[in-house]
Each structure stands twice: as structure tokens, then as C-alpha cells.
Amino acid sequence: MSEPTPTQHLWFMDWYGWMLDHDPLKDAVTRNPFQPGRLPGLSAIVPAPLELPCRPFMEKRVSMPRPFRELELQELPHNRVAFFVPKTETYLRIVPVAPSFVDYLPTKPLGWETFLPLTLDMLRGLSLLMTPDMLKLEDEAGVFLPAPVFAEEMTLRFGDRFLPLHHNTPVLTRIGQIMPGDTARLSLTWQDETTPTPFSAHRQTTSGPAA
């Protein structure tokens, strides 16, 4: 008997830093702002390690009867992916205009069709970054970065500095593994084709959503 293929769960951030989610009242795919410490209601079960393209099994946290259309995860530059619909040869996209919605109409992946896959450790790391009482970043000069906010293209803005998350996925994983009271040395990539900058990440002992 062959060994079962190892799998992992992934969650997906859209172009604007919101998370692909599930609306149990409508039993439909939706998007919601990232909330530290909260797992979105929609994830994908994929092979571990991830090899693209692959067919994800989409899982709703609240089980609902409506089936998902068949999807294929396709690789995009800089650790990002797109959801391709083989039957229609189109892509899943988020439309951020109010009220925001999700459809399957585009024929090629652009910004609104681009997603950043996040593991559980990456979500923990991002939750810590978004909770200043839980984690502080210090540069080599001893200056602490201000609290971040989300910007376009899956980016965090720390004051006048912009951190593209898709260039820092190993860092998110490392932050998610820091124990309370510990400090870790990190290298943050602030722009394409630039040398990473050393930082110290101080995990606080205060309890919070990312603990």
C-alpha cells in the first residue's frame, strides 16, 4: 500500500491585504480584512511541499453544501499564485469596489487575480507584526519601527517604509515561530532586487491574539 501524500493548509491574501474568505450565510466565496489571530473561513488543502500547478481541495471552516467549481493553482512571480478555472479557462478575482465581490470572469491574471498563499506559521507571524504589543521590530541603529498598516500589492507600510510580504515569506514563518520573551535576528527585503536589511524582532510576553 502506498503512503498517503503529505498535505498542508494554505490561506490566501489578495492584492489589497484582505483575506479570501467564506460567507456561511450566502455559502459563497468572499473577502474580509485581515484580523490578527483569526483564521479565515476558507482554506486550500494542497500537497506538501507545494508544487505548482496543482488542484487544491477548497475547505470551508463552516461546512456548507454548495460545491466548489474545479480550480487549479498556478504559479505567478514572487511567491504568488492565481486560481485558474479549467472548465471556463478563466480566473478567480476579487473586485474591491464597494460592495466587494468575487467572480470568475477574467481571462488572464492581473492584480485582482493575484493571491499570496500563507501557511499557518506565516499567518501567526503576520498576526504578530500587526499587533505592536506582541512584537517590535528594531533596526541596526536601535530604532523601533512604527505599527504597520496594509498597502496595495500585499505590502505593509511602516511609516515611510514599505515591506512587500511576497518577498518576505520566510521571514513571516520565522516570526511566527518566535516564542514569547525571545528575540530573533531577521533580514527584511524592502524592495525588488535589493539586499536584505538586518533587524531584530522582539516577541513580547503580553498575551494577545497571536499568542
PyMOL commands that set and color helices and strands:
alter all, ss='L'
color gray80, all
select helices_A, chain A and resi 111-113+120-129+165-167+169-176
alter helices_A, ss='H'
color red, helices_A
select strands_A, chain A and resi 7-13+18-23+28-33+42-47+57-60+72-76+80-85+90-91+93-95+101-103+116-118+135-139+149-151+155-158+161-164+183-188+197-203
alter strands_A, ss='S'
color yellow, strands_A
deselect
rebuild
show_as cartoon
